[in-house]
Amino acid sequence: MQQYRPLPSFGGLPFTNPEKAKVLIISYPLEVTTTYKKGTKEGPQAILSASYNLELYDEELDDIPAEIGIYTYPDLLLSLGNVEKVLEEIEELTFNIIDYDHFPIFIGGEHTITKGILRAYNKKYKHFSVLHLDAHSDLRNEYEGTKNNHACALREASETLDIVQVGIRSMSEEEKKYVKERDNIKVYFDYKFQERFNTTLIEDILKSLKDEVYITLDFDVFNPAEMPAVGTPEPGGLSWYQVLSLLREVFKNKKVIGIDLVEFSPIPGLIYPDYMAARLIYKIIGYYKKYSLEKRL
């Protein structure tokens, strides 16, 4: 039997029955294979704690997204040491949670959690693509002696699913060759993205996605000047408003079936990244409520 421990509720909202909520917040604080700055296991707690300070009214949407109902799951106490066992646990819990009646938001933890999550989605959903926002391609077949490294997070999924990557600015030669061999992976490199960021580019990204979309967002997709609390802060990157513009259009035009946000590594004494991460999640909830809810029903 899985064990749980309490977590702060998102936004400090009263706990409610998950069946009555439309949005589910699930934390997977896995940290085993991170290779540079550590701390992703502390990410979910820091984000949820920061969310207590959010203003629940959203000025852009002229709405209170929280009214949709948000349920924060207790923290799943993942097994230690055996990453494959952890992935099995994540897959099982994810499979039992996902359906068209709820919108799940998974908070990591290292990017390896996406591997287990997508295994579950692959079993339950027949035709969907993955929108991958990241500084790194994460398509290595193996890294540091294991296929379950965070640098391999999207490799398994890429063998069966269409992957659209945005913001990439660090890729190994192995990954570049792999992408060239595949016809189901499209990469929007960061330097190209910055050269022509406009509505036409976003329309091109949308055309590359199927009607149903799962989103995986590594916080290092942002420019580290805005989001420094990541394991490997690559120069360049997307701005707050670029990310929001893309997410807004995806929610408007596609049926978003879930999202994970990973690799947030809190910096002691620096609180604005925690708040930014919480605000991003709340913006996502707002976009889901305004644009995507009817598409999921």
Stockholm file with secondary structure:
# STOCKHOLM 1.0

chainA/1-297         MQQYRPLPSFGGLPFTNPEKAKVLIISYPLEVTTTYKKGTKEGPQAILSASYNLELYDEELDDIPAEIGIYTYPDLLLSLGNVEKVLEEIEELTFNIIDYDHFPIFIGGEHTITKGILRAYNKKYKHFSVLHLDAHSDLRNEYEGTKNNHACALREASETLDIVQVGIRSMSEEEKKYVKERDNIKVYFDYKFQERFNTTLIEDILKSLKDEVYITLDFDVFNPAEMPAVGTPEPGGLSWYQVLSLLREVFKNKKVIGIDLVEFSPIPGLIYPDYMAARLIYKIIGYYKKYSLEKRL
#=GR chainA/1-297 SS CCCEECCCCGGGCCCCCTTTCSEEEEEECCCSSCCSSCCGGGHHHHHHHHGGGCCSSBTTTTBCGGGGCEEECCEECCCSSCHHHHHHHHHHHHHHHCCTTCEEEEEESSTTHHHHHHHHHHHHCSSCEEEEECSBCCCCSCBTTBTTSGGGTTHHHHTTSEEEEEEECBCCHHHHHHHHHCSSEEEEEHHHHHHTCSHHHHHHHHHHSCSEEEEEEEGGGBCTTTCCCBSSCCSSCBCHHHHHHHHHHHHHHSEEEEEEEECBCCBTTBCHHHHHHHHHHHHHHHHIIIIIHHHHC
#=GC SS_cons         CCCEECCCCGGGCCCCCTTTCSEEEEEECCCSSCCSSCCGGGHHHHHHHHGGGCCSSBTTTTBCGGGGCEEECCEECCCSSCHHHHHHHHHHHHHHHCCTTCEEEEEESSTTHHHHHHHHHHHHCSSCEEEEECSBCCCCSCBTTBTTSGGGTTHHHHTTSEEEEEEECBCCHHHHHHHHHCSSEEEEEHHHHHHTCSHHHHHHHHHHSCSEEEEEEEGGGBCTTTCCCBSSCCSSCBCHHHHHHHHHHHHHHSEEEEEEEECBCCBTTBCHHHHHHHHHHHHHHHHIIIIIHHHHC
//
